[in-house]
C-alpha cells in the first residue's frame, strides 16, 4: 500500500524551515535540522531529501550536504539557521545560511557551492560589498533567493514591533535593537527605514558580491496598511508565478505563512493573504483561542511540482519549539492570483485521502488539542507528540483531548483499532470515534488500566465515503497512543 502522510519524511527526522525547489526531474527540500527532543534550534548539520516530481510518495535521503564546522565562524557560532539554495547562471548550486549560537546570531550571510543540488557543498565565503567587507546592512537572517531570468536576488530580515508598540519610546526601541542585534546606534539611525524588516539586494555573477545597497520591500510602518495584523516577522522566500512575484513570509503571529505580491521583485508589494497556519488559525474563521495544535514559529514556501502547487511548512512536537517536522499541503492559485488558506491534514502529499487499510502511526494526527493549547511557550502538561525509548507516541492524552486524522476513505464496514497504554495514574474513561469536530460519536473504546501496549477494536457502521477521523477522550487519568489501524 503506497501511501504517504504528514509529516512526510521519516518520523525520526526533524527538518523545519523547508524550502522546496524543483531541479531537473526531482524536488529537493532544504531546511534547518533539529535534533529530536533537542534543547535548541537547528542543532544538526544540513541534510536533504528529494522525490521524483511525478511521485511525491517516494522521498529519498540524500545524506549530509553541509556541516556547520565547514564555516570559519564555527568557532563562535555552532548552529546553522534556515537556509535556501538557488541555481546560479554557471549551473552550480549555491547554499545561503546564517550561523548562530544560543545567545546571538552571527548576522553574516554565508555561501557554499556545489556542482549538484545534493552533493557535498563547499564553503565559498560571505555575502559582501564590492570592497570585500561582509554585508551587515539590516538584520542578516533567514535568506530567500530567486534566479529571475539570470538576475539573482537575495531576501532576508527580521522584525519586532518596537517602533510601533506604545510601550516602547523611540530611545527604548533603539536600545533594544542595539542589544538584540549587536548593532551600534549609528547603524540603526543611519539605515534608511531602520535595520528591521524584509530587505532585498541583487547579487553579482560571483553570487556573493552585492550590486547596490539593500533596501526594504515592505512599508516600514505597518499600521494603517494592508499588512497590519500580518506584519513581516521572518522566513523570507520568493517565487515567481507568471509575471507576478510572490513573497512568502512568516507573519508576526508566527504560526502562519502569508504572501504578498508585486509586479516587481524589489518593491511595491501588497499583502495577499495567509496560506497556512500550523494551528489552523484563520481557516474558515477559526479564532486563535480555538487553535487545533500547539503553535509556535512557522517557515516554508510554495513550489510548483509537476504542474501542481504545494505549500511546505512545519509542525511542533515535544512540547518545545526545538523539534519541528516537515509537512506539506496541496494549494490552489486562483485565476486572480489569490491563494486561499489551506487546511492542515494528515494526507498532505498523498494525492488524496488515505485508504483506511492497515496500521498508521498515531502521531500523523493533524490536530491535537485539549481545547486550551498554548502558543509560544509550549512546555506544560497536555497532549503532545514525543519520542520515548525510541517510540514515537502521543502522550498525556487527558479529558477533552481531541485527536484528528484528515482524511480517510472508508468503505463503511471497517473495524477501527487503537494501541494505547496507561500514562501515570490509572485511567477510567472512554475514547470516542467521531466524524466531525463537534459531532456525535460513531464508535467507542473502553479505556482500562494497562501499563503495557494494548490493542482494542470497535466496529464502524456507516456509509462509504471520505471522512475525517476524530478520537476524543473523556474520563480520568492520562493515556498514551502509539497506533491506529483499520481492518
C-alpha positions as CSV (number, residue, x, y, z in Angstrom):
1,X,0.0,0.0,0.0
2,X,1.9,3.0,-1.3
3,X,0.7,6.0,0.8
4,X,2.3,9.0,2.4
5,X,1.2,11.2,5.3
6,X,2.3,14.2,7.3
7,X,5.0,14.6,8.4
8,X,6.1,13.3,5.0
9,X,9.8,12.4,6.0
10,X,10.8,9.6,8.3
11,X,9.2,10.1,11.7
12,X,12.6,10.4,13.4
13,X,13.6,13.2,11.1
14,X,13.2,16.9,12.0
15,X,13.7,19.3,9.1
16,X,11.9,22.6,9.6
17,X,12.1,25.8,7.6
18,X,11.7,23.8,4.4
19,X,12.5,25.4,1.0
20,X,11.2,23.2,-1.8
21,X,12.9,23.5,-5.2
22,X,12.5,21.6,-8.4
23,X,15.8,21.0,-10.1
24,X,15.6,18.7,-13.1
25,X,13.1,15.9,-12.6
26,X,13.3,15.9,-8.8
27,X,12.1,18.2,-6.0
28,X,14.5,18.9,-3.2
29,X,13.7,20.1,0.3
30,X,16.3,22.2,2.0
31,X,15.8,23.2,5.6
32,X,17.3,23.5,9.1
33,X,18.0,20.4,11.0
34,X,16.6,20.0,14.5
35,X,17.6,17.3,16.9
36,X,14.7,15.0,18.1
37,X,14.0,16.2,21.6
38,X,16.7,18.9,21.4
39,X,17.0,21.9,23.6
40,X,17.8,24.5,21.0
41,X,17.1,25.3,17.3
42,X,19.0,23.7,14.4
43,X,21.5,21.6,16.3
44,X,22.4,19.3,13.5
45,X,24.1,19.6,10.1
46,X,22.1,20.1,6.9
47,X,20.7,17.0,5.2
48,X,18.5,16.9,2.1
49,X,15.6,14.7,0.9
50,X,14.3,14.6,-2.6
51,X,11.5,12.9,-4.6
52,X,10.6,12.4,-8.3
53,X,8.3,15.2,-9.4
54,X,5.8,12.6,-10.5
55,X,5.9,10.6,-7.3
56,X,5.8,12.6,-4.1
57,X,5.3,9.5,-2.1
58,X,8.8,8.4,-2.6
59,X,11.3,10.6,-0.7
60,X,14.9,9.7,-0.8
61,X,17.5,10.6,1.8
62,X,20.4,12.3,0.1
63,X,22.7,12.5,3.1
64,X,24.6,15.3,4.8
65,X,25.2,18.0,2.3
66,X,27.0,20.6,4.5
67,X,28.4,20.7,8.0
68,X,28.4,23.7,10.3
69,X,32.1,23.1,11.0
70,X,32.9,23.9,7.4
71,X,32.2,27.6,8.1
72,X,35.2,29.6,9.5
73,X,32.9,31.2,12.0
74,X,32.1,27.9,13.6
75,X,34.5,28.7,16.4
76,X,31.9,31.3,17.5
77,X,28.6,30.1,16.3
78,X,27.7,26.4,16.1
79,X,24.1,26.2,14.7
80,X,23.0,26.8,11.1
81,X,19.7,28.5,10.8
82,X,17.2,28.3,7.9
83,X,18.9,28.0,4.5
84,X,18.0,28.4,0.9
85,X,19.5,27.1,-2.3
86,X,19.5,28.8,-5.8
87,X,21.0,27.7,-9.1
88,X,23.5,30.2,-10.5
89,X,24.0,31.2,-14.1
90,X,27.1,28.9,-14.1
91,X,24.9,25.9,-13.5
92,X,26.2,25.4,-10.0
93,X,24.1,25.4,-6.8
94,X,24.6,28.0,-4.1
95,X,23.6,27.5,-0.4
96,X,22.9,30.5,1.8
97,X,22.6,30.5,5.5
98,X,23.4,32.3,8.8
99,X,25.1,30.8,11.8
100,X,24.0,31.3,15.4
101,X,24.7,30.1,19.0
102,X,22.4,30.0,22.0
103,X,22.9,33.7,22.7
104,X,23.3,35.5,19.4
105,X,23.3,35.3,15.6
106,X,26.4,35.9,13.6
107,X,24.5,38.2,11.2
108,X,26.8,37.2,8.4
109,X,25.3,35.6,5.3
110,X,27.4,32.6,4.4
111,X,27.6,31.0,1.0
112,X,28.6,27.5,0.0
113,X,28.6,25.9,-3.5
114,X,28.2,22.5,-5.2
115,X,28.0,21.2,-8.7
116,X,24.9,19.2,-7.9
117,X,21.8,20.0,-5.8
118,X,22.5,17.4,-3.1
119,X,26.3,16.8,-3.2
120,X,29.0,18.0,-0.8
121,X,28.7,21.7,-0.6
122,X,31.9,23.7,0.0
123,X,32.3,26.9,1.9
124,X,32.7,29.8,-0.6
125,X,32.6,33.0,1.6
126,X,30.3,35.7,2.9
127,X,27.9,38.0,1.1
128,X,30.0,41.1,0.7
129,X,30.3,44.7,-0.5
130,X,32.4,45.3,-3.6
131,X,35.3,46.2,-1.3
132,X,35.2,42.8,0.3
133,X,33.6,43.8,3.6
134,X,30.8,41.4,4.7
135,X,27.4,42.8,4.3
136,X,25.7,43.7,7.6
137,X,23.0,46.1,6.3
138,X,19.8,45.5,8.2
139,X,19.5,42.2,10.0
140,X,21.1,39.3,8.1
141,X,18.8,36.4,8.8
142,X,16.7,33.8,7.0
143,X,17.8,34.0,3.4
144,X,15.5,33.5,0.4
145,X,16.7,33.6,-3.2
146,X,15.5,33.7,-6.7
147,X,17.2,33.5,-10.1
148,X,14.9,35.6,-12.2
149,X,16.0,35.1,-15.8
150,X,19.7,35.5,-14.9
151,X,19.3,38.1,-12.2
152,X,19.8,36.7,-8.7
153,X,18.0,38.4,-5.7
154,X,18.7,37.8,-2.1
155,X,16.0,38.5,0.5
156,X,16.5,38.5,4.3
157,X,15.5,40.2,7.6
158,X,13.5,40.0,10.8
159,X,11.1,42.4,12.5
160,X,9.9,43.1,16.0
161,X,7.2,45.7,16.8
162,X,9.5,48.0,18.9
163,X,8.8,51.1,16.7
164,X,5.0,50.5,16.7
165,X,4.5,49.3,20.3
166,X,3.3,52.2,22.5
167,X,5.1,50.6,25.5
168,X,8.5,51.5,23.8
169,X,9.8,55.0,23.5
170,X,12.0,55.7,20.5
171,X,15.0,55.6,22.8
172,X,14.0,52.3,24.3
173,X,13.4,50.9,20.8
174,X,16.9,51.9,19.7
175,X,18.5,50.4,22.9
176,X,16.5,47.2,22.5
177,X,17.7,46.8,18.9
178,X,21.3,47.5,19.8
179,X,21.1,44.8,22.4
180,X,19.3,42.2,20.3
181,X,21.2,42.7,17.0
182,X,24.6,43.8,18.3
183,X,24.2,47.0,16.3
184,X,25.6,50.4,17.0
185,X,23.3,53.4,17.5
186,X,24.8,54.9,14.3
187,X,24.0,51.8,12.3
188,X,20.4,51.8,13.4
189,X,19.8,55.5,12.9
190,X,21.7,55.8,9.6
191,X,19.9,52.9,7.9
192,X,17.1,54.2,5.8
193,X,13.8,52.9,7.3
194,X,15.7,51.2,10.1
195,X,17.5,47.9,10.3
196,X,14.4,45.7,10.8
197,X,12.1,44.3,8.2
198,X,12.5,42.4,4.9
199,X,15.4,43.5,2.7
200,X,16.3,42.7,-0.9
201,X,19.6,43.1,-2.8
202,X,20.8,41.9,-6.2
203,X,23.9,39.7,-6.4
204,X,26.7,39.9,-8.9
205,X,27.7,36.9,-11.1
206,X,30.1,35.7,-8.3
207,X,26.9,35.1,-6.2
208,X,28.5,36.8,-3.2
209,X,29.1,40.5,-4.1
210,X,26.1,42.8,-3.9
211,X,25.4,45.2,-6.7
212,X,23.8,48.0,-4.7
213,X,22.6,48.9,-1.2
214,X,20.0,46.5,0.2
215,X,16.5,48.1,0.5
216,X,13.2,47.3,2.1
217,X,10.5,45.7,0.1
218,X,7.6,46.3,2.6
219,X,6.4,49.5,4.2
220,X,8.5,50.3,7.3
221,X,5.4,51.2,9.4
222,X,2.6,48.7,9.2
223,X,-0.2,50.4,11.0
224,X,-2.8,51.7,8.5
225,X,-1.5,49.4,5.7
226,X,-2.9,46.2,4.4
227,X,-0.1,44.4,6.3
228,X,-1.5,45.4,9.7
229,X,-2.2,42.3,11.7
230,X,0.0,40.2,9.3
231,X,3.3,42.1,9.7
232,X,6.5,40.5,8.4
233,X,8.4,38.6,11.1
234,X,11.0,36.4,9.4
235,X,11.3,33.5,6.8
236,X,11.8,35.4,3.5
237,X,11.1,33.4,0.4
238,X,10.4,34.4,-3.2
239,X,8.6,32.7,-6.1
240,X,7.5,34.0,-9.5
241,X,4.2,32.9,-10.9
242,X,3.7,34.1,-14.4
243,X,4.6,37.8,-14.3
244,X,3.9,38.2,-10.6
245,X,6.3,37.9,-7.7
246,X,5.1,36.2,-4.6
247,X,7.0,36.9,-1.4
248,X,6.3,34.2,1.2
249,X,7.0,35.0,4.8
250,X,6.1,34.2,8.4
251,X,3.9,36.8,10.0
252,X,4.4,38.4,13.4
253,X,1.7,36.0,14.6
254,X,4.4,33.3,14.0
255,X,2.1,30.3,13.4
256,X,1.2,31.2,9.8
257,X,2.8,31.7,6.4
258,X,1.5,34.6,4.4
259,X,2.2,36.1,1.0
260,X,2.5,39.4,-0.7
261,X,2.5,40.1,-4.5
262,X,4.1,42.7,-6.8
263,X,4.9,43.2,-10.5
264,X,8.5,43.8,-9.4
265,X,11.0,41.7,-7.4
266,X,12.2,44.6,-5.2
267,X,9.3,47.0,-4.5
268,X,5.5,47.7,-4.4
269,X,4.4,44.6,-2.6
270,X,0.8,44.3,-1.5
271,X,-0.5,41.9,1.1
272,X,-2.2,38.8,-0.4
273,X,-3.3,36.6,2.5
274,X,-2.5,33.6,4.7
275,X,-1.5,30.3,3.0
276,X,-1.3,28.0,6.1
277,X,-1.3,28.1,9.9
278,X,0.2,25.2,11.9
279,X,-2.8,25.6,14.2
280,X,-5.4,26.1,11.5
281,X,-6.0,29.6,13.0
282,X,-7.9,31.7,10.5
283,X,-9.0,28.7,8.4
284,X,-12.8,29.0,8.0
285,X,-12.7,31.8,10.6
286,X,-11.1,29.8,13.4
287,X,-10.0,32.1,16.3
288,X,-6.6,31.9,18.0
289,X,-8.1,30.7,21.2
290,X,-9.5,27.7,19.3
291,X,-6.2,26.6,17.7
292,X,-6.1,22.9,16.9
293,X,-2.5,22.4,17.9
294,X,0.3,23.7,20.0
295,X,1.7,26.6,17.8
296,X,4.9,28.4,17.5
297,X,7.1,29.6,14.6
298,X,6.4,28.6,11.0
299,X,8.7,28.7,8.0
300,X,8.4,27.3,4.5
301,X,7.4,28.2,1.0
302,X,5.4,27.1,-2.1
303,X,6.5,25.3,-5.2
304,X,5.1,24.1,-8.5
305,X,5.7,20.4,-8.7
306,X,4.7,18.6,-11.9
307,X,2.0,21.2,-12.6
308,X,0.5,21.4,-9.1
309,X,1.2,23.9,-6.3
310,X,2.1,22.9,-2.8
311,X,3.0,24.7,0.4
312,X,5.7,23.3,2.7
313,X,5.6,24.2,6.4
314,X,6.5,22.7,9.8
315,X,4.7,21.5,12.9
316,X,5.9,21.4,16.6
317,X,6.5,18.4,18.8
318,X,8.0,17.5,22.2
319,X,6.3,20.5,23.9
320,X,9.0,22.7,22.6
321,X,9.9,24.9,19.6
322,X,13.1,22.8,19.0
323,X,11.7,19.6,17.5
324,X,10.0,20.6,14.2
325,X,8.9,18.3,11.4
326,X,8.2,19.0,7.8
327,X,4.7,18.9,6.4
328,X,3.1,19.9,3.1
329,X,-0.3,20.5,1.6
330,X,-1.7,20.9,-1.9
331,X,-2.8,24.6,-2.5
332,X,-4.7,26.3,-5.3
333,X,-3.8,29.5,-7.1
334,X,-7.0,31.1,-8.3
335,X,-7.3,32.9,-11.7
336,X,-7.0,36.3,-9.9
337,X,-3.7,35.2,-8.3
338,X,-5.1,34.7,-4.8
339,X,-4.1,31.7,-2.7
340,X,-6.9,30.5,-0.3
341,X,-5.8,29.4,3.1
342,X,-5.4,25.6,3.1
343,X,-6.4,23.2,5.9
344,X,-3.6,21.2,7.5
345,X,-4.2,17.5,7.0
346,X,-2.7,14.1,7.7
347,X,-2.7,13.1,4.0
348,X,-0.7,16.0,2.7
349,X,1.3,14.8,-0.4
350,X,-0.7,11.6,-0.8
351,X,-2.7,12.9,-3.7
352,X,-5.9,12.3,-1.9
353,X,-7.3,10.8,1.3
354,X,-5.5,7.9,3.0
355,X,-7.0,4.5,2.4
356,X,-8.4,3.1,5.7
357,X,-6.3,-0.1,5.4
358,X,-3.7,-1.4,7.8
359,X,-1.7,0.4,10.5
360,X,-0.9,4.1,10.9
361,X,1.4,5.8,13.5
362,X,-0.8,7.7,15.9
363,X,1.5,10.8,15.6
364,X,0.4,11.5,12.0
365,X,-2.6,13.3,13.5
366,X,-3.0,16.8,12.0
367,X,-4.9,18.2,15.0
368,X,-4.1,17.6,18.7
369,X,-5.9,19.7,21.3
370,X,-7.5,19.6,24.7
371,X,-9.3,22.9,24.0
372,X,-6.6,25.1,25.6
373,X,-3.5,24.7,23.5
374,X,-0.6,27.2,24.1
375,X,1.3,29.3,21.7
376,X,5.0,30.3,22.2
377,X,5.9,28.7,25.4
378,X,4.8,25.1,24.8
379,X,6.1,23.3,28.0
380,X,3.0,22.5,30.0
381,X,1.0,19.4,30.8
382,X,-1.2,18.4,27.9
383,X,-1.3,16.1,24.8
384,X,1.8,16.2,22.6
385,X,3.9,14.2,20.2
386,X,7.1,12.9,21.8
387,X,9.7,10.2,21.5
388,X,10.1,7.9,24.5
389,X,12.5,5.0,24.4
390,X,12.6,5.2,20.6
391,X,8.8,5.0,20.4
392,X,7.1,8.0,18.8
393,X,3.8,8.5,20.5
394,X,1.0,10.9,21.5
395,X,1.4,11.3,25.3
396,X,-0.6,12.9,28.1
397,X,-4.0,12.4,26.5
398,X,-6.4,13.5,29.1
399,X,-10.0,14.7,29.4
400,X,-11.4,16.6,26.4
401,X,-8.4,15.7,24.2
402,X,-9.3,15.7,20.5
403,X,-7.1,13.9,18.0
404,X,-7.9,14.3,14.3
405,X,-6.8,12.5,11.2
406,X,-7.9,14.1,7.9
407,X,-8.8,12.4,5.7
408,X,-9.6,8.7,5.2
409,X,-11.5,6.9,2.5
410,X,-13.8,4.4,4.3
411,X,-15.7,1.5,2.8
412,X,-18.2,1.8,5.6
413,X,-17.8,-1.5,7.4
414,X,-14.3,-1.3,8.8
415,X,-13.1,-2.2,12.2
416,X,-11.1,0.6,13.7
417,X,-8.5,-0.2,16.4
418,X,-6.1,1.6,18.6
419,X,-3.0,0.7,20.6
420,X,-2.7,2.5,23.9
421,X,-1.2,2.3,27.4
422,X,-1.7,4.0,30.7
423,X,0.2,7.2,31.3
424,X,0.7,7.9,35.0
425,X,-2.4,7.2,37.1
426,X,-4.9,4.5,36.1
427,X,-7.5,5.9,33.7
428,X,-11.2,5.4,33.8
429,X,-12.9,6.6,30.7
430,X,-13.8,6.2,27.0
431,X,-12.2,7.1,23.7
432,X,-14.9,8.1,21.3
433,X,-14.7,7.9,17.5
434,X,-16.3,10.9,15.7
435,X,-16.6,12.1,12.1
436,X,-16.8,15.8,13.0
437,X,-15.1,18.0,15.5
438,X,-18.4,18.7,17.3
439,X,-20.3,15.7,16.0
440,X,-21.8,12.6,17.7
441,X,-19.7,9.5,18.2
442,X,-20.0,6.5,15.9
443,X,-17.9,4.1,17.9
444,X,-16.3,3.9,21.3
445,X,-13.4,2.3,23.2
446,X,-13.5,1.4,26.9
447,X,-10.1,2.5,28.3
448,X,-8.9,0.4,31.2
449,X,-5.7,0.4,33.2
450,X,-2.9,-1.1,31.2
451,X,0.8,-0.3,31.6
452,X,1.7,-2.3,28.5
453,X,0.7,-1.5,25.0
454,X,-2.8,-2.9,24.5
455,X,-4.9,-3.2,21.3
456,X,-8.7,-2.7,21.4
457,X,-11.2,-2.5,18.5
458,X,-14.6,-1.2,17.6
459,X,-16.9,-1.5,14.6
460,X,-17.6,1.3,12.2
461,X,-21.1,1.1,10.6
462,X,-21.6,3.9,8.2
463,X,-21.9,4.6,4.5
464,X,-18.7,4.6,2.5
465,X,-17.0,7.9,1.7
466,X,-14.3,10.3,2.6
467,X,-14.2,11.2,6.3
468,X,-12.1,12.8,9.0
469,X,-11.5,10.6,12.0
470,X,-11.7,12.2,15.4
471,X,-10.7,10.5,18.6
472,X,-12.0,12.2,21.8
473,X,-11.0,11.1,25.3
474,X,-13.5,11.6,28.1
475,X,-12.6,10.3,31.5
476,X,-10.0,10.4,34.3
477,X,-6.3,9.8,34.1
478,X,-3.9,10.1,31.1
479,X,-3.1,7.7,28.3
480,X,-0.5,7.3,25.5
481,X,-1.4,6.3,22.0
482,X,1.1,4.8,19.5
483,X,-1.1,3.4,16.7
484,X,-4.4,3.4,15.0
485,X,-5.5,0.7,12.5
486,X,-8.2,-0.5,10.2
487,X,-9.4,-4.0,9.3
